[in-house]
Amino acid sequence: MSSSKPEVSDPVSRELCVFLMNQVGICVSTTEAVTTQELVNKVYQAWFDNKNTSFFQKNLAKKDEILRFFTIWITSPMIEIQLKPLHRPFKVLSHWKNLIAKYQNLSDDTTFEPIVSFQRNVFVQKWDEMKVEDPRVLQLLYEEAKYNVLDGRYPVETFEQLAAIQLAIELGPFDQRIHSHEFLRSILKRLTGSSHRSARTFSLHPVGIHDVEDKAIYYYRCMNVSLSTNRLYRSYLEMCWPLPYYGSAYFLGTIERNSKSCLVYNPTLKVYIAVNYTGIHIIEEKRSVSSESDLEYL
């Protein structure tokens, strides 16, 4: 009698969209068994490994150097998770509601669809970033830093200078024939939105410039016109690297303000809890300010 091996069906192929921090979505064909590291490699092939980046094709070691800066995250407004290399993203997605129920106390039935994203690895040291030269790596690092500044996760005292760099990246060098004051103000509103909550208190500025948009436009006009886009990415990052909470993983939390008087009501305060290799940082979500003294409220 002849025996035959049972047929094994091939894994079902599925489409998965992974979003970069520059709002580009990369759709990859994969299976439910794909691991985080395998998915990272697929994103690399789509974003870095093409005819325009032959430098990295000639040196495979550069691929590993690039990939250590980024990994796969699954995020929603309620929770953000960086996946480990052997995690299976589809499995995490299938249990997302259970994770929300376990780690977030929701007062209603509000649910948010999670997003699979390609983001900075929180275990990367920022001094390693300072050695980066590849423009596509710098662009993604810039886009993530910009998101954190505008979302209030990176309280800064240089918001106007950072906004000026945004203008230069978006519009190129200042041209007085094209870039009228009204035009630039409208562009700034689009670039920064309404979330620059940290733009209320900043360092000294030239006399006669009174609001955030005017200050940003002043710095944009004074900017060196010879700066390349790659140099602008780095300039933005150089202003963010000194921040103690740079490169953190963020969690939503509440704290109760400490008061010496028992007669004073101490309302809870919504905060970001930022965790990185330097420590834990408490950032007031509403005002986007950070203070080491906030740790005493925990």
HELIX and SHEET records of a PDB file:
HELIX    1   1 THR A   36  TRP A   47  1                                  12    
HELIX    2   2 LYS A   51  THR A   53  5                                   3    
HELIX    3   3 SER A   54  GLN A   57  1                                   4    
HELIX    4   4 LEU A   60  LEU A   67  1                                   8    
HELIX    5   5 PRO A   89  SER A   94  1                                   6    
HELIX    6   6 TRP A   96  TYR A  103  1                                   8    
HELIX    7   7 LYS A  126  GLU A  129  1                                   4    
HELIX    8   8 PRO A  135  LEU A  150  1                                  16    
HELIX    9   9 PHE A  159  LEU A  171  1                                  13    
HELIX   10  10 HIS A  181  THR A  192  1                                  12    
HELIX   11  11 ARG A  197  ARG A  200  5                                   4    
HELIX   12  12 VAL A  212  ARG A  221  1                                  10    
HELIX   13  13 THR A  229  CYS A  240  1                                  12    
HELIX   14  14 GLU A  292  TYR A  297  5                                   6    
SHEET    1   A 5 GLY A  25  THR A  31  0                                        
SHEET    2   A 5 SER A  13  LEU A  20 -1                                        
SHEET    3   A 5 ILE A 115  ARG A 120  1                                        
SHEET    4   A 5 PHE A  70  THR A  75 -1                                        
SHEET    5   A 5 GLU A  80  GLN A  82 -1                                        
SHEET    1   B 4 ALA A 249  GLU A 256  0                                        
SHEET    2   B 4 THR A 268  ASN A 276 -1                                        
SHEET    3   B 4 GLY A 279  GLU A 284 -1                                        
SHEET    4   B 4 VAL A 289  SER A 290 -1                                        
END                                                                             
